[in-house]
């Protein structure tokens, strides 16, 4: 019987091989998400292709930082390490990083959140604030040092002389920017001397404009009693904040963005 290994001995040996194989310490893998059911903390699912399947684990910290919503059937590219679990003799991949295959994570996150908000009614015309006929004072939520505030002041003073502008200095890019934008929208709504609110920043990449795609900003616009005009990016740029505007205001936004560059 000495020639026969126990199951435990064989499994320990294989685990040792797994743990010492440098190739398995960092694996780049592509596969389709299968058997995914969102859990409160850690996520357990499978990755598969036409011929094989591997179990996958994503710890809560990694999942929280993912930046997009995992969905059943989604094809993703992952980086992780392969390990063998002794009690069941099964192997799996511990995912350390993941991104959608064929589309950027931010682009996917944009579409997923847009769909979620649309289904919840956030973009319905009946919820949107119409522009007042006469405006005496405009609040502007933007950076005090950017070109946007200078462009807005120039445009408003040229086309609507006598209208006052009140600046709410705001971080418009990077960590904490969306929270500042939302907080200043709420702050502007505490005043009783404003007729209109403009939120804005200059053009840039999707990463640069991302603060205006955050749900917290959309929620702040939704709750605003003041009509809000989004003046974010260039004419070709679109953020989720723009979908909160009535159709007529969306046309005004395009006009405002074009005037900023005259």
N, C-alpha and C positions, 0 to 999 in steps of 0.2 A: 504493500500500500504506500510505501515511501515515494514511489514514482508518481503518485497522484497528488496534484495540488488541490488545496481547498479553494472554494470560490473566493473566500476572503483574501487568500494569499495572491491569487491571480489578479484580483481587482486592485490590491495594493500595488502590485508590480506595474500594472497598466497605469495606475494613477501616478506613480513615480515617473513613468515614461512621459506622461502628459505634462507633468509639472516641470520636467527638465528639458523638454523640447522647446528651443528658442523660437521656432516657427509658430508654435501655438500660443506664445505669450502675447502676440499682437497680430491678430488676423483681420484682414480686410475682406468683408463678405457682403454679397448682395443676395437678396431673397425677398420673397413675398410674405407679408405678415399673415399668419393663420392662427385660429383659435384665440383671438385676442378679445379679452373682456376686461375693461378698465377696472382696476382695483384701487383702494384708497392710498396704498403706499407703493410697494414694489410691484413690478409688472412681470407676468409670466405668460409667454406665448411661444409660437413656433415660427421659424423661418423655413420656407420651402422653395423648391423649384420643380421642374417637371419630373425629376427622378429621385429626389431625396428630401428629407426633412431633418431639422435640428432644433432642439429645444433652446429657448432664449430667455435670459433673465435681464431685466433692467432695474437697477436699484432706484429707490425713490429720489435720491439726489440727482441722478442722471435724468430721470423722467421729468422732473420739475424744470430742468434747464433745457428741455428738448426744443421748445420754440414752435412746435406744430403738434397737431393732434394725430396720434396714431390711429389708423383705421384698418379694419379687416380687409384684406386683399391688397393693401398698399404695398408697392415695391419700394424697399429702402436699402440704402448702403450703410453698413455698420462697421465700426472698429471695436474690437474687443479681444478677450482671451478665452481660450477653450479650456474647460476643466472637466474632470470626471468625478461624478458623485458616487462614492463608494457604496452606500446602502442599497442603491438601485442598480448600480453598475452602468449607469447611463452617462452620456456626456452632453454638454451644453455649452453655449457661448454666453459669457457675461458681457453685455453690451456697455461700452464706455462712451460711445458717440454714435449718433445716427442722423441721417439726413435723407430726405426723399430722393428717389432716383429720377433723374431727368428734369427736375424742377427745383429751384432754390427753396430752402426752408421758409424764408420770409415771404416769398411769393405764394407758397401754399398756405402759410398762416394767414395771409391777407384774404385769400379766397375762402378759407374755412370760417374766419370771423365774420366776413361780409355775409356769407350764407346764414350764419347763426343770427346775426343782428337783423337781417332782412326777414327771416322767419319769425322773429320776435316782434316785428312791426316797427322797428326803429326808423326805417326809411320811408314809412307811409306819409304821404303828403298831409294827411289830416293832423299829424303831430308837429308839423313844421311851422315855425314862426314866420309870418310875412313881414316884409320891410315896412317901416312907417313911411307915411307920405312926406313928412317933414322931419328933418334931423338937425338938432342943435349941438349935440355933443356925442362923440364917438369914442368908445374905449378900444384900445389896441393891445392885444396880448402877443408880445413878440420880444425879441432880444433888443436891448437898448443900444447895442453897438453894431447891429447888422445894417445892411443896406435897405432892408424892407421898411423899417420905420421912416427912414429918410424919403423913400419912394412914396409911402402912403401920405406923409405930411405934404410933400410936393404936389401929389395928385389931388388930394382933398382941397388944399388951399387954392389950387388953380381952378378946379371945377366947381367947388362949393365954398366960396369965400365966406368967412364968418363962422364956419363950423369949427367947434373946438375939438381937440384931440387929447385924450388922457391915456398915457402909456402905463401899462402894467408890465414892468421889466420881468422877463421870463426866460428861463433856459429852454431852448427849443431843440436841442440835440444831445444825445448821450444819456447816461444813467440818471434817472430822476426827472428827466425833461417832461414826460407825460404827466407825472404827478404835479409838476409846477403849472403846466398848461391848464390842467383841470382845476387846480386850486385857484388860479387867477380868474378863470371863467366864473367860478362860484363867487369870488371876491367882487368881481364887477357887478354881479347880480345883486349884491347887497346895497349898492348905491341906487339912489332914486333920480340922479341927474343925467343918466346915460340913455340914449335912444337906440343905440346899435353897438355891436361888438364885432371887431375884426380880429381873427387869429391868423398869424402868418409867420413865414420864414422864407428864405431864398431857396433856390433849387438845389438839387443834390441827388445822391443815390437813394435807393429804397431804404438803406440803413440810415442815411442822414434824415430822411423824412419820417422815420418810423414812429416817433412820438405821437404823430397825428393819425396813426393807425391803431393806437392802443384803445382798448375798450373803455378805459377810465375817461379818456377824452371824449369819445362818442357819447358816453353816459352824461358827462357834464354839459355837452351841447344839447342833448335831449332834455335835460332838466332846466336849461336856461330859459328864463322868461324873456330875456333880451334876444332879439333876432341876431343870429351869428352869420358872418361871412367868412369863409375860409379862403385865405390868400396864401396858400402854401405851394411852394415850388414854382415851376414854369407852367405854361398853358398845357403842356403835354403830360404833366404830372397829375396823378389822382390819388387821393388818400381817402380813408373811410370817413374822415371828417366832412369831405365834400358831399357824400351821399346824404348827410343830414340837412342839406340846404334845399329849400323849395326850388322848383325848376327855374323860376324867374331869377332867383338869387344865384343859381349855378351859371346862368348866362351873364349875370353881373360880375361874378367871380372871374370868368374868362376875360371880360372887358377890363376889370381891375388889373389882372395880371399882365395884360397887353399894355395897359397904360403905364405900369410900373417901369417898363423898359423903353418908353419913348424918351 
